[in-house]
Amino acid sequence: MFGLTTSSTEGSSTVRRLLVAVTATVLALAGTAAPAAAAPAPGGAGLGDEYFPDYGNSGYDVSHYDIRLRYYPDQDRLTGTTTILASAEQDLSSFNLDFILDVSSIQVNNRAAAFKRQGDHELVVTPARSVAKGQALTVVVTYSGVPSNKVAAGYTAWIRTPDGALAVGEPEEAWWWFPSNDHPSDKATFDVSVAVPDGVEVISNGVQPRNPTPELLGWSRWYWRSAKPQATYLAFITIGQYDITRDVTADGTPVINAYSQLLPEDYAAAARASVERTAEITDWESTIFGPWPFTARGGVVAPPGTLGFALENQSRPNYSAAFFRAGANPYVVVHENGHQWFGDAVSVAQWKEIWLNEGFASYAEWLWSEKEGEGTTDELFDYLYATESDDFWTVEPGDPGPANVFDGAVYDRGAMTLHQLRKAVGDDDFFAILRTWVAQHRYDHATTAQFIALSEQISGLQLDDLFQTWLYTPAKPVLDSVAGAKAAKAAVKAPASLAKIRAAHEHR
Ligand SMILES: [Zn+2]
């Protein structure tokens, strides 16, 4: 994610209410002396996330979502069915989904299931028959609602636009449009189809497995597919009036970009001059981070005054129009596509380790700056080191706290951490660490401890102190006197790229 100033959408996401997790109650088998297996028990209402304990659910693992919707733009009304393919990880008497629209029926393994709401985003599903550990689960949820009327975690992530809607947000977004196990540690493949009135466009992740098909009188159904595992928050739909451009990269990957028809002409030109460079920029990133991890590329630019940030939706980021108000902005394209390796292909196991996403995507911008001759990575490091405020240094990028997961320190000090790692291990080992990290963990999730272990393994160095100092110390790290003096001297003049990076990345 890449924030603009104070978007109400993003700002309010820091207001969260942590709900009390449901405690699994295991009922002993009454009246029997057999030493037997415990009775099937409820799955948990969380996945053990330290910051957001009731995000995601335990007891099952999802492999695929089939999301089939109909959207009425004039009413902001969504109806449809999501089919979830999962497997039980314990003997289940009931399990939870994260979801807030109005559910009319749920089938589990072809039989009607009971369901009830709990807290502000939990749906407790009780199948007619309990489910054994290892058994396949097919869950069909039929629902409807006006997502822009639904509030959870203190805000509404769904954005209604003048001509449609956007489901684009982090970490909460899925609740407003499909039931899920909403945590990046349970990734799945996706098929998304949405029927809309003729002439309205629907954009989502991945490829279009077929062209839009006519449905009823005056409606068309759009189809999108994410064939590689994807975190729930990275799934998106963008609905409205869009101009769509299509191309194919040199290696045969489809590139599909979409621009709101509500963009003023000057914004539209600057947006195209940035997002149409996606294939070039991602080809360059591939030379550093390894092969492009997905089956499509692209970008979507939202109507002005709607989306307040950019988000690294898998294979196809969404951008606020405001990134392009002052002209072309390749830096935001570099950042969001840097996430395709760091955040999307390799996901966080815990939201507290968000620096693994934001620090790395920010460092991709530093590398772009150096390539473009707009400031070297050394110059960017030195300037930030010399000029950041005392407040900046109080946030630990490796554990910023749930209210600070998108704090500027997670981005900039996260990138500075990587730069210090590079200084310590040298360029060859540093870039080998980045590529190996992706190769080992892509389509899965991973932890900071694993990153540190990999860095030590490849470099042969003991790096605990470096990471402790840069990620987990709420104070400005001390450089040795030579380096510190050099940083202070170099810092007099800001690198040219810094203003461009900050034009789009103002910290809250
Ligand atoms: Zn980001």
Residues whose N, C-alpha, C, O or C-beta is under 5 A from the ligand:
A	BS01	ZN	M1 F2 E358 A361
